[in-house]
Amino acid sequence: MSHHFYELTPAEAERLAMLIDAASDVIKIAAKTLMHGYESYHPTDSSITNRMLLSREVTDLCAMVELMDRDFDPTVCQDTASVIERKLRYTNHQLD
């Protein structure tokens, strides 16, 4: 097995690139949704709303996180309930 820079194998580097790409797509559509709303759509395609695009991109990100389990402790995404609980303590509008 050949090693890439920083002791990453080519497969590890590729998985990280895929994770970064998926995360950036979520950021992009989340920003568009914040600016224009969930039900807004691209002027050339009114059949796909920002809500639908965000759902698609979050699903892609979840798939990449699952693929990253090869590089993480396999239990890393199993305790999401405690993370959600911790994060909700610092929100202003989620418990309404």
KASUL-V613049 format. One record per helix or strand of 2 or more residues. SS is the DSSP state (A for helix, B for strand). FROM is the first residue (numbers start at 1). TO is the last residue. If there is no record, write none. Layout:
ss=<SS;SS>
from=<FROM;FROM>
to=<TO;TO>
This chain:
ss=<A;A;B;B;A;A>
from=<5;10;41;45;50;80>
to=<7;36;42;49;68;88>
